[in-house]
Amino acid sequence: MGKVKGGFFAELKKNGVEFYPGCGIKERTTFKIGGTVYCRIFAKRLDELSAAVKTAKKWGKKIFVMGSLSNVLITDKKINKVFIELGGEFYDIRKTGPSSVYAGAGAKIGSLTAFVIKNGLAGIEFMAGIPGTMGGAVYMNAGAYGKGIGAYIKKIHFMDRAGQCGIIENPEKAFSYRHSIFQENGYIVTGAELGLKKGVAAEIRKEIMLLIKTRHAKHPWKAFCAGSFFKNSPECPAGSLIERAGLKGKKVGDAMVSLKHANFLINTGNAGYGDVVKLAKNVKQTVYKKFGVKLEEEVRYIK
Ligand SMILES: Cc1cc2nc3c(=O)[nH]c(=O)nc-3n(C[C@H](O)[C@H](O)[C@H](O)COP(=O)(O)OP(=O)(O)OC[C@H]3O[C@@H](n4cnc5c(N)ncnc54)[C@H](O)[C@@H]3O)c2cc1C
């Protein structure tokens, strides 16, 4: 296929893909840190997503699939990547059986928990209060209280980097603690089907409200951050190690170890990417020196 005059953007336009060149991303992130991305695409259907992926591949553009940007620390310099956001049909949440639910990758976890309450479906109450999308949750195997969403997923719908769709059935082996195979294979999650249990709506609601209340009491949920910065080590929760190392309140510029929960690195105002990276490095070095434990980031660095 010959290249279209005008290049990448002209071809996106020709293919009916919605796009925004030179797009500031800071305000979209929960950290409130990030520069200008080369282009943001808003894909509302599978054919648009496929066209976007194929066009990016043809023109040698790197893509980054974004969810709610609640688990990322993005450089505040120029980002030479095409950010793809999933909307439209990717917001869909529907029942696919008496106790199974399909959620598109763009659906918010908050909408999913509201849906399971309404339909009296139990199992994923522990996801309450996680501020991401279904796609981000699958990619990260997000969860809490020793549980991950992966254990409840029966089918994953994906698109590979050539723009072809596929389904992974019974994907138990695709997940481990805050990890999924998507972190290696680069496939785009387009949706997932969850296997839940029938329950009583009022009880599910009560459990979810309680978990949100507990979360608000323990975490600096109003602060600009990306949730837990480090993964828990098998020996001890990361927050406990950081607190025992005396690092609560430690600052680099406007980046600070939260006083409320030591595993939250927060942006107290105008922190930049470099401030948070420096603070994280300092935390890792101090914890290693004191306890011999190597902390590993849960948050993804995007440059
Ligand atoms: C206040 C707060 C509390 C939090 N609490 C928790 C918690 O209790 N448990 C927990 O696990 N996490 C928690 N998080 C982190 C975060 O919300 C989760 O990791 C969430 O699942 C990330 O989803 P997202 O849509 O924001 O993904 P993003 O941050 O947008 O992306 C994260 C990664 O997923 C990839 N990705 C996103 N969508 C797709 C897709 N469709 N296909 C392929 N890759 C994709 C991105 O490319 C990126 O690499 C918290 C964050 C905050 C700010």
The ligand as a Tripos MOL2 file, in Angstrom:
@<TRIPOS>MOLECULE
LIG
   53    58     1     0     0
SMALL
NO_CHARGES

@<TRIPOS>ATOM
      1 C1         -5.7380    6.4870   44.6730 C.3       1 LIG1
      2 C2         -5.3350    5.2300   43.9430 C.ar      1 LIG1
      3 C3         -5.5690    3.9880   44.5170 C.ar      1 LIG1
      4 C4         -5.2130    2.8130   43.8450 C.ar      1 LIG1
      5 N1         -5.4590    1.6070   44.4490 N.ar      1 LIG1
      6 C5         -5.1130    0.4640   43.8070 C.ar      1 LIG1
      7 C6         -5.3790   -0.8160   44.4110 C.ar      1 LIG1
      8 O1         -5.9260   -0.9280   45.4950 O.2       1 LIG1
      9 N2         -5.0150   -1.9190   43.7240 N.ar      1 LIG1
     10 C7         -4.3950   -1.8560   42.5030 C.ar      1 LIG1
     11 O2         -4.1080   -2.9170   41.9210 O.2       1 LIG1
     12 N3         -4.1470   -0.6610   41.9250 N.ar      1 LIG1
     13 C8         -4.4750    0.4880   42.5360 C.ar      1 LIG1
     14 N4         -4.2090    1.6940   41.9460 N.ar      1 LIG1
     15 C9         -3.4810    1.7360   40.6510 C.3       1 LIG1
     16 C10        -4.3650    1.7230   39.4110 C.3       1 LIG1
     17 O3         -5.6160    2.3390   39.6520 O.3       1 LIG1
     18 C11        -4.5760    0.3210   38.8570 C.3       1 LIG1
     19 O4         -3.3440   -0.3100   38.5360 O.3       1 LIG1
     20 C12        -5.4640    0.3320   37.6230 C.3       1 LIG1
     21 O5         -5.7990   -0.9950   37.2870 O.3       1 LIG1
     22 C13        -4.7890    0.9960   36.4220 C.3       1 LIG1
     23 O6         -5.7900    1.1790   35.4410 O.3       1 LIG1
     24 P1         -5.7470    2.4020   34.4240 P.3       1 LIG1
     25 O7         -6.8950    2.2610   33.5280 O.co2     1 LIG1
     26 O8         -5.6120    3.6920   35.1500 O.co2     1 LIG1
     27 O9         -4.3850    2.0590   33.6570 O.3       1 LIG1
     28 P2         -3.2790    3.1090   33.1710 P.3       1 LIG1
     29 O10        -2.6170    3.7090   34.3660 O.co2     1 LIG1
     30 O11        -3.8280    4.0110   32.1630 O.co2     1 LIG1
     31 O12        -2.2560    2.0970   32.4740 O.3       1 LIG1
     32 C14        -1.4910    1.1910   33.2670 C.3       1 LIG1
     33 C15        -0.8010    0.2190   32.2930 C.3       1 LIG1
     34 O13        -1.8280   -0.5710   31.6790 O.3       1 LIG1
     35 C16        -1.7300   -0.4900   30.2610 C.3       1 LIG1
     36 N5         -3.0740   -0.5460   29.7000 N.ar      1 LIG1
     37 C17        -4.1510    0.2110   30.0350 C.ar      1 LIG1
     38 N6         -5.2150   -0.1570   29.3120 N.ar      1 LIG1
     39 C18        -4.8100   -1.1470   28.4910 C.ar      1 LIG1
     40 C19        -5.4470   -1.9320   27.4900 C.ar      1 LIG1
     41 N7         -6.7200   -1.7660   27.1740 N.pl3     1 LIG1
     42 N8         -4.7050   -2.8790   26.8420 N.ar      1 LIG1
     43 C20        -3.3860   -3.0700   27.1400 C.ar      1 LIG1
     44 N9         -2.7380   -2.3480   28.0700 N.ar      1 LIG1
     45 C21        -3.4350   -1.4050   28.7420 C.ar      1 LIG1
     46 C22        -1.0550    0.8400   29.9920 C.3       1 LIG1
     47 O14        -0.4440    0.8240   28.7040 O.3       1 LIG1
     48 C23        -0.0730    0.9310   31.1530 C.3       1 LIG1
     49 O15         1.1220    0.2480   30.8620 O.3       1 LIG1
     50 C24        -4.5720    2.8820   42.5760 C.ar      1 LIG1
     51 C25        -4.3490    4.1400   41.9960 C.ar      1 LIG1
     52 C26        -4.7210    5.3070   42.6720 C.ar      1 LIG1
     53 C27        -4.4710    6.6430   42.0270 C.3       1 LIG1
@<TRIPOS>BOND
     1     1     2 1
     2     2     3 ar
     3     2    52 ar
     4     3     4 ar
     5     4     5 ar
     6     4    50 ar
     7     5     6 ar
     8     6     7 ar
     9     6    13 1
    10     7     8 2
    11     7     9 ar
    12     9    10 ar
    13    10    11 2
    14    10    12 ar
    15    12    13 ar
    16    13    14 ar
    17    14    15 1
    18    14    50 ar
    19    15    16 1
    20    16    17 1
    21    16    18 1
    22    18    19 1
    23    18    20 1
    24    20    21 1
    25    20    22 1
    26    22    23 1
    27    23    24 1
    28    24    25 2
    29    24    26 1
    30    24    27 1
    31    27    28 1
    32    28    29 2
    33    28    30 1
    34    28    31 1
    35    31    32 1
    36    32    33 1
    37    33    34 1
    38    33    48 1
    39    34    35 1
    40    35    36 1
    41    35    46 1
    42    36    37 ar
    43    36    45 ar
    44    37    38 ar
    45    38    39 ar
    46    39    40 ar
    47    39    45 ar
    48    40    41 1
    49    40    42 ar
    50    42    43 ar
    51    43    44 ar
    52    44    45 ar
    53    46    47 1
    54    46    48 1
    55    48    49 1
    56    50    51 ar
    57    51    52 ar
    58    52    53 1
@<TRIPOS>SUBSTRUCTURE
     1 LIG1         1 GROUP 0 **** ****
